[in-house]
Amino acid sequence: MTSSVSITTTTLSASHPLAASELAHACGAQLDWVVQLVEVGIIESRTPAERPDDWRFHGADLQCALEARRLERDFGVGLDAAALILDLEHEVRRLKGVLRAQGLGREI
């Protein structure tokens, strides 16, 4: 028995941002889920528009969306909690960088 797998890739760059529907597809989600991500502040459209179909996102947004999806899947958290967790993780990374820059964070 032979099986085949089809893989689709999308190149992300400043000149080719991701549409909201593409972001949803990349995360295995629906467009409504992307709208919720924007509403709770996990991601922000790089081209503000009224309609989600006109929103565009960059690679960092995809990374945040995938992290939110993982938190939902692995820990059963809601998007409000995911937004808080992601914000705290970002702040911890920033503070560790500050400590390292000052020579105080070698053991972190």
C-alpha atoms as an extended CHARMM CRD file, in Angstrom:
* protein
*
       108  EXT
         1         1  MET       CA              0.0000000000        0.0000000000        0.0000000000  PROA      1               0.0000000000
         2         2  THR       CA              1.3730000000        3.3930000000       -1.0060000000  PROA      2               0.0000000000
         3         3  SER       CA              0.3090000000        6.7080000000        0.4210000000  PROA      3               0.0000000000
         4         4  SER       CA              1.1850000000       10.1970000000       -0.6640000000  PROA      4               0.0000000000
         5         5  VAL       CA              1.3410000000       13.4610000000        1.1750000000  PROA      5               0.0000000000
         6         6  SER       CA              0.8110000000       16.8270000000       -0.4270000000  PROA      6               0.0000000000
         7         7  ILE       CA              2.5990000000       19.7930000000        1.1080000000  PROA      7               0.0000000000
         8         8  THR       CA              1.8920000000       23.3930000000        0.2780000000  PROA      8               0.0000000000
         9         9  THR       CA              4.2960000000       26.1160000000        1.3010000000  PROA      9               0.0000000000
        10        10  THR       CA              3.9450000000       29.8500000000        1.3000000000  PROA      10              0.0000000000
        11        11  THR       CA              6.8730000000       32.2130000000        1.3510000000  PROA      11              0.0000000000
        12        12  LEU       CA              6.4780000000       35.0490000000        3.8200000000  PROA      12              0.0000000000
        13        13  SER       CA              8.1700000000       38.3500000000        3.2840000000  PROA      13              0.0000000000
        14        14  ALA       CA              7.4540000000       42.0170000000        3.6710000000  PROA      14              0.0000000000
        15        15  SER       CA              6.5240000000       42.0740000000       -0.0030000000  PROA      15              0.0000000000
        16        16  HSD       CA              4.1900000000       39.0680000000        0.3500000000  PROA      16              0.0000000000
        17        17  PRO       CA              2.2920000000       39.2410000000        3.6410000000  PROA      17              0.0000000000
        18        18  LEU       CA             -0.1680000000       36.5220000000        4.5810000000  PROA      18              0.0000000000
        19        19  ALA       CA             -3.9000000000       37.0430000000        4.0600000000  PROA      19              0.0000000000
        20        20  ALA       CA             -6.1460000000       36.2380000000        7.0220000000  PROA      20              0.0000000000
        21        21  SER       CA             -7.5020000000       33.1560000000        5.2540000000  PROA      21              0.0000000000
        22        22  GLU       CA             -3.9410000000       31.9450000000        4.5730000000  PROA      22              0.0000000000
        23        23  LEU       CA             -3.0270000000       32.4800000000        8.2110000000  PROA      23              0.0000000000
        24        24  ALA       CA             -6.0840000000       30.5060000000        9.2930000000  PROA      24              0.0000000000
        25        25  HSD       CA             -5.2060000000       27.6840000000        6.9070000000  PROA      25              0.0000000000
        26        26  ALA       CA             -1.5860000000       27.5860000000        8.0890000000  PROA      26              0.0000000000
        27        27  CYS       CA             -2.8490000000       27.1480000000       11.6640000000  PROA      27              0.0000000000
        28        28  GLY       CA             -5.5110000000       24.5950000000       10.7760000000  PROA      28              0.0000000000
        29        29  ALA       CA             -8.2120000000       27.0100000000       11.8500000000  PROA      29              0.0000000000
        30        30  GLN       CA            -11.1290000000       28.9820000000       10.5000000000  PROA      30              0.0000000000
        31        31  LEU       CA            -11.1510000000       32.6890000000        9.6290000000  PROA      31              0.0000000000
        32        32  ASP       CA            -13.3100000000       33.3980000000       12.7060000000  PROA      32              0.0000000000
        33        33  TRP       CA            -10.4370000000       32.1440000000       14.8750000000  PROA      33              0.0000000000
        34        34  VAL       CA             -8.0610000000       34.6670000000       13.2620000000  PROA      34              0.0000000000
        35        35  VAL       CA            -10.6110000000       37.4110000000       13.9490000000  PROA      35              0.0000000000
        36        36  GLN       CA            -10.6110000000       36.3480000000       17.6130000000  PROA      36              0.0000000000
        37        37  LEU       CA             -6.7840000000       36.4930000000       17.6820000000  PROA      37              0.0000000000
        38        38  VAL       CA             -6.9430000000       40.0950000000       16.5000000000  PROA      38              0.0000000000
        39        39  GLU       CA             -9.7200000000       40.9420000000       18.9680000000  PROA      39              0.0000000000
        40        40  VAL       CA             -7.7260000000       39.6930000000       21.9950000000  PROA      40              0.0000000000
        41        41  GLY       CA             -4.5050000000       41.3090000000       20.7430000000  PROA      41              0.0000000000
        42        42  ILE       CA             -2.4280000000       38.2120000000       19.9970000000  PROA      42              0.0000000000
        43        43  ILE       CA             -1.8190000000       39.4370000000       16.4560000000  PROA      43              0.0000000000
        44        44  GLU       CA             -2.4030000000       42.6970000000       14.6420000000  PROA      44              0.0000000000
        45        45  SER       CA             -3.2020000000       43.2220000000       10.9900000000  PROA      45              0.0000000000
        46        46  ARG       CA             -0.3620000000       45.0090000000        9.1910000000  PROA      46              0.0000000000
        47        47  THR       CA             -2.9210000000       46.5830000000        6.8780000000  PROA      47              0.0000000000
        48        48  PRO       CA             -5.8270000000       47.7710000000        9.0240000000  PROA      48              0.0000000000
        49        49  ALA       CA             -9.0930000000       47.2800000000        7.2160000000  PROA      49              0.0000000000
        50        50  GLU       CA            -12.7240000000       46.7540000000        8.0900000000  PROA      50              0.0000000000
        51        51  ARG       CA            -13.0180000000       43.3360000000        6.4910000000  PROA      51              0.0000000000
        52        52  PRO       CA            -10.8640000000       40.4150000000        7.6630000000  PROA      52              0.0000000000
        53        53  ASP       CA            -10.4700000000       39.4220000000        4.0030000000  PROA      53              0.0000000000
        54        54  ASP       CA             -8.3640000000       42.5790000000        3.5520000000  PROA      54              0.0000000000
        55        55  TRP       CA             -6.1140000000       42.0110000000        6.5900000000  PROA      55              0.0000000000
        56        56  ARG       CA             -2.4610000000       41.0780000000        6.0240000000  PROA      56              0.0000000000
        57        57  PHE       CA             -0.0090000000       39.4700000000        8.4510000000  PROA      57              0.0000000000
        58        58  HSD       CA              3.7430000000       38.8620000000        8.6120000000  PROA      58              0.0000000000
        59        59  GLY       CA              5.8340000000       35.9240000000        9.7610000000  PROA      59              0.0000000000
        60        60  ALA       CA              5.8960000000       37.0400000000       13.4050000000  PROA      60              0.0000000000
        61        61  ASP       CA              2.1020000000       37.0300000000       13.3990000000  PROA      61              0.0000000000
        62        62  LEU       CA              2.0780000000       33.4850000000       12.0660000000  PROA      62              0.0000000000
        63        63  GLN       CA              4.4830000000       32.4370000000       14.8190000000  PROA      63              0.0000000000
        64        64  CYS       CA              2.2440000000       34.0040000000       17.5000000000  PROA      64              0.0000000000
        65        65  ALA       CA             -0.8470000000       32.4130000000       15.9920000000  PROA      65              0.0000000000
        66        66  LEU       CA              0.8020000000       28.9830000000       15.9590000000  PROA      66              0.0000000000
        67        67  GLU       CA              1.8620000000       29.4400000000       19.5940000000  PROA      67              0.0000000000
        68        68  ALA       CA             -1.7200000000       30.3760000000       20.5340000000  PROA      68              0.0000000000
        69        69  ARG       CA             -2.9830000000       27.3000000000       18.6930000000  PROA      69              0.0000000000
        70        70  ARG       CA             -0.4850000000       25.1160000000       20.5790000000  PROA      70              0.0000000000
        71        71  LEU       CA             -1.5630000000       26.5690000000       23.9210000000  PROA      71              0.0000000000
        72        72  GLU       CA             -5.1990000000       25.8710000000       23.0540000000  PROA      72              0.0000000000
        73        73  ARG       CA             -4.4460000000       22.3220000000       21.9300000000  PROA      73              0.0000000000
        74        74  ASP       CA             -1.8970000000       21.2500000000       24.5400000000  PROA      74              0.0000000000
        75        75  PHE       CA             -3.2410000000       23.0330000000       27.6120000000  PROA      75              0.0000000000
        76        76  GLY       CA             -6.8720000000       23.7620000000       26.7900000000  PROA      76              0.0000000000
        77        77  VAL       CA             -6.5210000000       27.5000000000       27.4040000000  PROA      77              0.0000000000
        78        78  GLY       CA             -8.8130000000       30.0760000000       25.8750000000  PROA      78              0.0000000000
        79        79  LEU       CA             -7.5220000000       32.8580000000       23.6730000000  PROA      79              0.0000000000
        80        80  ASP       CA             -7.6770000000       35.4370000000       26.4810000000  PROA      80              0.0000000000
        81        81  ALA       CA             -5.3820000000       33.2490000000       28.5930000000  PROA      81              0.0000000000
        82        82  ALA       CA             -3.1870000000       32.5280000000       25.5650000000  PROA      82              0.0000000000
        83        83  ALA       CA             -2.7790000000       36.2700000000       24.9870000000  PROA      83              0.0000000000
        84        84  LEU       CA             -1.6410000000       36.7200000000       28.5880000000  PROA      84              0.0000000000
        85        85  ILE       CA              0.7470000000       33.7460000000       28.4430000000  PROA      85              0.0000000000
        86        86  LEU       CA              2.3000000000       34.9320000000       25.1780000000  PROA      86              0.0000000000
        87        87  ASP       CA              2.6940000000       38.4600000000       26.5320000000  PROA      87              0.0000000000
        88        88  LEU       CA              4.3910000000       37.1530000000       29.6820000000  PROA      88              0.0000000000
        89        89  GLU       CA              6.7070000000       34.8930000000       27.6590000000  PROA      89              0.0000000000
        90        90  HSD       CA              7.7080000000       37.8610000000       25.4990000000  PROA      90              0.0000000000
        91        91  GLU       CA              8.3990000000       39.9920000000       28.5760000000  PROA      91              0.0000000000
        92        92  VAL       CA             10.5230000000       37.2670000000       30.2110000000  PROA      92              0.0000000000
        93        93  ARG       CA             12.6070000000       36.9370000000       27.0170000000  PROA      93              0.0000000000
        94        94  ARG       CA             13.0410000000       40.7170000000       26.8810000000  PROA      94              0.0000000000
        95        95  LEU       CA             14.1100000000       40.9410000000       30.5110000000  PROA      95              0.0000000000
        96        96  LYS       CA             16.5650000000       38.0580000000       30.1160000000  PROA      96              0.0000000000
        97        97  GLY       CA             18.0790000000       39.9100000000       27.1660000000  PROA      97              0.0000000000
        98        98  VAL       CA             18.4680000000       43.0440000000       29.2750000000  PROA      98              0.0000000000
        99        99  LEU       CA             20.1880000000       41.0470000000       32.0200000000  PROA      99              0.0000000000
       100       100  ARG       CA             22.5120000000       39.3530000000       29.5390000000  PROA      100             0.0000000000
       101       101  ALA       CA             23.3730000000       42.7180000000       27.9750000000  PROA      101             0.0000000000
       102       102  GLN       CA             24.3750000000       43.9700000000       31.4260000000  PROA      102             0.0000000000
       103       103  GLY       CA             26.4380000000       40.8580000000       32.0820000000  PROA      103             0.0000000000
       104       104  LEU       CA             24.1140000000       39.7100000000       34.8460000000  PROA      104             0.0000000000
       105       105  GLY       CA             22.2700000000       36.9130000000       33.1140000000  PROA      105             0.0000000000
       106       106  ARG       CA             24.8880000000       34.3240000000       32.3050000000  PROA      106             0.0000000000
       107       107  GLU       CA             23.2230000000       31.6550000000       34.4030000000  PROA      107             0.0000000000
       108       108  ILE       CA             19.7240000000       32.3770000000       33.0550000000  PROA      108             0.0000000000
